[in-house]
Amino acid sequence: MPLRINRTRTGIQAKPSTDADLSDPALYFNREISTLQFHIRVLEQALDSSHPLLDRLMFLLIFSSNLDEFFEIRVAGLKHQQALGHDDSGADGMPPRQTLAEVSRIVHEQVARQYRLLNETLIPALEQQGLRFRRREDWTDAQAAWVRDYFEEEIMPVISPIGLDPSHPFPRLVNKSLNFIVELEGKDAFGREGGLAILPAPRSLPRLIALPPALCSEGYSEYVFLSSMIHAHADTVFPGMRVHGCYQFRLTRNADFSVDPEAVSDLASALRGELLARRYGSGVRLEVADNCPDELSDFLIRQFDLDEQDLYRVNGPVNLTRMMAVLNVVERPDLRYRTFTPGLPKSLRKGRSLFEAMAEGDILLHHPFQSFAPIEDLLAEAARDPGVLAIKQTLYRTGADSPIVSALLEAARNGKEVTVVIELRARFDEADNLQLASRLQEAGAIVIYGVMAYKTHAKMLHIVRREPGGLRYYAHLGTGNYHTRTARLYSDYSLLTADPDLCEDVHKVFQQLSGMGQARRIETLLHAPFTLHGRLVQMIEREAAHAEQGRRAHIIIKCNSLTEPKLIRALYKASQAGVECDLIIRGMCSLRPGVPGISDNIRVRSIVGRFLEHTRVFYFQNDSKPEVWASSADFMERNMFHRVEIGFPLRDRKLAARVRKDLETYLVDNCQSWLLQPDGQYRLQQPIGGGAPISAQETLLYAYAAKP
């Protein structure tokens, strides 16, 4: 009998019903809380001794970076809704005010836990390995003298103290910058009475400074925080005044922005203006040193128009993200993950033309276990090949010195017809993409900014080549970005293909992006915002129909996020029909699994490990005709209805079977797999009964990476 689910104080309870309401808010998790749960799983990696020590530190610092973006975008959006008086809630029914209160509660707990982990576990463990972070009270006389000289020579010339008085109002501080509020006593050179001053830390200086080896204890590399140097010499900045207190603080601002398509005639110009405003958006979070007096923290709260729940007191540096520099300056490979060489499929090991290899059949690459170089090599070959007439590519995120960009520039200079669809609104990459657009235009490429109301998130490359038999198309389709560095850190699939049907559809999508007219009929690809969502719902419903008729039915979905209500309802109905649904959702998931009569056939797991799981791939058993699709899109409303996305089938049976095997590897992971419980908590899976540990990422690394 179907069950109706009602929210209770302790979680959920099931009540018999003949008509289960799949829109019941109790069936949906809040997306912001679910996102925080993912960030907590990242923080948990810092506790996992199976990770190398410096990589455990990296996870702890990534947690800070993740929280920065969470406040800049998600919390900022909730605060904006609240300020406008909007009580609209999502499928979970939780209004913005309640969500903000729950976010504050969770983050306060986890930030306190993060600093305890840093101070009580990681820093002592690093010191045992010869890496020491020197506090002011622990400096030797020689170190203190060196710090004094460094302060006078490197910091003092670029520091700008700001006294607060009627002629010096509270300054506008840059988003996430390190600052100090200083209590002063005495009179300055102009006879002004001391009071308060703001001391912004120079943004041009590193936050972590290595002490000279000669000043370090034997066998140690030692480091000093910039904040400690400024604390120690604050009195030097205010000569003749008495410094009664110097306390670090950091303000996080709203960094999101939107551009009204009806009010903008030039997107690039509009974005340049918005990027300047981003640094000074409204405040959303205030971090202060835990020894900061209440009267000063209250003063800062009032200055930034924040509430008490927005204040976070921390026992350590307020800008932990900048501590990431230690990973670049410390050369201790014994404390990092072992290096590896990404592998290559056999068809690409012969050193022949990539066009020749692609003409023989589709090639699938699984990054980072397999190399991203073939995509770069394909573009480089196309740029020089006299037979190549045109290259079209989408760019969402890419590196400043990317071989991809170099090849496109070379192709344009060589007279190829190069068209690049650059998404200027790729969050936090807007400035880089504006600069990239200018470089490509100067080289002679045609640069398009996509469709005004829809971000172009699809990852695709199209090449037109003249061959003896006539013009032939080649394409690359991917689940990730054209970014060389992240291709070593993110798991993604790349398909290199000369399949005429796929390539023709890619050609049509590019024409639709660059031109105008009605939506063209796309035969083989799925295309958001037009066909992707509807076809996914249909394929889920098809599995449900198979199950109801006693045929084989199984769904495996792997993506970053699952929040779109109609897709969730389709999965609930599939579960009710008896379809086994295995969902591998890295981050936020609004679907509640394990509810009797509703989702008891659905299992949701999140894999968190060395590599960021980024692949979007979907398996449908479809009785005896299984289908495997890869996509640039997550199962979110924005991807389905407000972005240009593609989904592409793996038509080669061997490649499809290989992806299915990869997915099965993730499903048996018992080292880095977190299973979502009906109450919204995640439980780390562990080997049962002395069974062997299985890490999906390590298994895939062994299977695909080049052997030593």
Secondary structure, 3 states (H helix, E strand, C coil): CCEEEEEECCEEEEEECCCCCCCCHHHECCHHHHHHHHHHHHHHHHHCCCCCHHHHHHHHHHHHHHHHHHHHHHHHHHHHHHHCCCCCCCCCCCCHHHHHHHHHHHHHHHHHHHHHHHHHHHHHHHHHCCEEECCHHHCCHHHHHHHHHHHHHHHHHHCCCEECECCECCCCCCCCCEEEEEEEECECCCCCECCEEEEECCCCCCCEEECCHHHCCCCCEEEEEHHHHHHHCHHHHCCCCEEEEEEEEEEEECCCCCCCCCCCCCHHHHHHHHHHHHCCCCEEEEEEECCCCHHHHHHHHHHCCCCHHHEEEECCCCCHHHHHHHHHHCCCHHHCCCCCCCECCHHHCCCCCHHHHHHHCCEEEEECCECCHHHHHHHHHHHHCCCEEEEEEEECCCCCCCHHHHHHHHHHHCCCEEEEEECCCCCCCHHHHHHHHHHHHHHCCEEECCECCEEECCCEEEEEEEECCEEEEEEEEECCCCCCCHHHCEEEEEEEECCHHHHHHHHHHHHHHHCCCCCCCCCCCEEECCCHHHHHHHHHHHHHHHHHCCCCCEEEEEECCECCHHHHHHHHHHHHHCCEEEEEECCCECECCCCCCCCCCEEEEEECCCCEECCCEEEECCCCCCEEEEECCCECHHHHHCEEEEEEECCCHHHHHHHHHHHHHHHCCCCCEEEECCCCCEEECCCCCCCCCCCHHHHHHHHHCCCC
